[in-house]
């Protein structure tokens, strides 16, 4: 079967102690899957990827000289920000769009997507985090980048950015404080979504291992073009740098998850 890479790792100085992660950076599909039976226009929508996040990740990795890991496949193929047993791992319907290439799907195809795309991406994230930890001798600061739609089901979303988290607020509190300090944006605390999700990227790579982290969502219309990406990279780079300079954000400490007891099988997957 013709294939394509599951991930891209951006080079950076592993001695700096920071890792950037972008689960939904791209809207690509391997050639063998065509367009999963969808029109081309579907791949310009949020259902296929997080608009603006690839450019923002590249800009921040370069400005801060830190490594980053991005998925190279559309979330419509398989969602890297879901656990392997999550029923929304391979979506049949997303925001009203029926995905013909995902239904019906047999066990062999389901497992094949896990083996070819989902797991290699997570292995790359785990390796990068482990490399930074080894270089510095302490916990890395992990920052996960996503974007969200300006409105949902016709209701405008007031936030310019949102910080999602489970129960470890060590990186969350300073990130919200820094973002709100400028006074020109509305920052959501666990908005527009709740950040406690068993098996997602931050659960398996950070929560289970006691690594300080935060998931930042930026509203898509603010980073939909190069000008917006540059503006947000300039806003975020000094904030991320200041956070990274805080020794308290490089200590291992495991917090109980709001999702319940940790499922050690997720550790085995990475």
C-alpha positions, -999 to 999 in steps of 0.1 A, spaced: 0 0 0 14 34 -9 21 53 23 32 87 37 49 97 69 30 95 102 49 124 118 74 152 113 99 161 140 112 196 140 148 200 151 156 222 181 179 223 211 170 195 234 190 211 262 164 239 265 139 216 282 108 223 261 88 202 237 60 214 214 34 189 202 8 193 174 -16 164 172 -38 178 144 -13 198 124 -20 185 89 -49 175 66 -30 150 45 -42 115 36 -20 86 23 -27 82 -14 -43 48 -10 -72 63 9 -81 89 -17 -103 114 0 -122 89 22 -152 95 -1 -154 132 9 -153 163 -13 -120 182 -14 -137 211 5 -139 189 36 -102 190 40 -102 227 43 -125 224 74 -117 219 110 -129 183 108 -98 174 89 -71 193 109 -65 222 133 -63 252 110 -32 274 114 -14 250 138 12 237 115 24 272 107 23 283 144 42 252 154 69 257 129 73 294 138 75 287 175 99 258 172 122 281 151 119 312 173 125 292 206 149 267 191 130 238 207 120 205 192 84 199 180 65 168 168 36 171 144 13 145 130 13 143 92 -21 127 87 -56 141 89 -77 134 120 -103 120 96 -80 90 90 -74 84 127 -73 108 156 -39 109 174 -55 129 203 -77 99 213 -69 67 231 -68 35 212 -101 23 228 -119 56 223 -150 52 201 -142 85 184 -107 73 174 -119 68 138 -149 90 132 -179 80 111 -195 114 112 -178 147 121 -197 179 125 -225 167 101 -201 152 75 -205 115 69 -171 99 62 -178 70 37 -142 57 39 -146 51 76 -178 31 76 -180 2 75 -144 -5 87 -132 -39 96 -109 -49 125 -79 -53 102 -82 -18 88 -88 -3 122 -57 -20 136 -37 -12 104 -43 26 109 -32 22 145 0 5 135 9 27 105 -1 61 118 -13 65 154 14 45 172 44 58 152 33 94 160 30 87 197 64 68 196 79 100 181 64 122 208 76 98 235 111 97 221 114 134 218 102 140 254 126 113 267 155 128 247 149 163 262 145 148 297 178 129 293 196 160 280 185 182 309 182 157 337 148 170 346 112 170 334 105 188 301 79 215 298 54 201 272 31 225 253 4 211 230 -10 233 203 -45 231 188 -71 255 173 -109 258 176 -137 272 154 -149 307 159 -185 294 164 -201 261 172 -236 252 159 -242 289 151 -232 302 185 -201 325 185 -173 316 208 -160 346 228 -125 333 236 -95 341 216 -76 313 232 -84 285 257 -62 265 280 -73 229 285 -61 208 314 -70 179 337 -57 183 372 -21 194 369 -23 232 368 14 240 372 19 252 336 -18 263 332 -18 290 358 12 310 345 0 305 309 -34 319 316 -18 348 336 7 357 309 -20 356 281 -45 376 300 -19 402 311 -19 420 277 -56 428 283 -65 425 246 -78 389 245 -103 367 262 -87 335 276 -108 305 284 -100 282 313 -110 247 301 -130 264 274 -142 257 248 -136 221 259 -128 203 291 -92 191 291 -97 158 311 -98 130 285 -86 95 293 -60 84 267 -54 117 249 -19 129 242 -14 149 274 -29 121 295 -5 95 281 27 116 277 24 140 306 -3 133 332 7 97 337 44 106 339 41 137 361 54 161 334 43 198 335 22 206 305 -6 227 290 -28 224 260 -33 257 242 -62 262 218 -61 293 195 -93 304 177 -89 295 140 -98 328 124 -69 344 143 -43 321 128 -58 314 94 -31 332 74 6 340 77 0 374 93 -21 359 120 4 331 126 32 355 129 13 377 153 5 348 176 40 333 174 53 367 185 27 368 213 34 332 225 72 329 221 82 352 251 54 336 272 66 301 265 102 312 271 94 328 305 75 297 316 104 275 305 127 295 327 107 286 358 124 256 377 90 246 391 79 237 356 107 211 353 98 189 382 81 155 380 49 152 400 20 129 393 -15 143 398 -46 122 401 -66 124 369 -102 137 369 -109 108 345 -103 82 372 -75 57 379 -47 57 354 -49 30 327 -14 16 326 -20 1 291 -15 36 277 20 36 290 27 4 272 16 19 239 44 45 240 
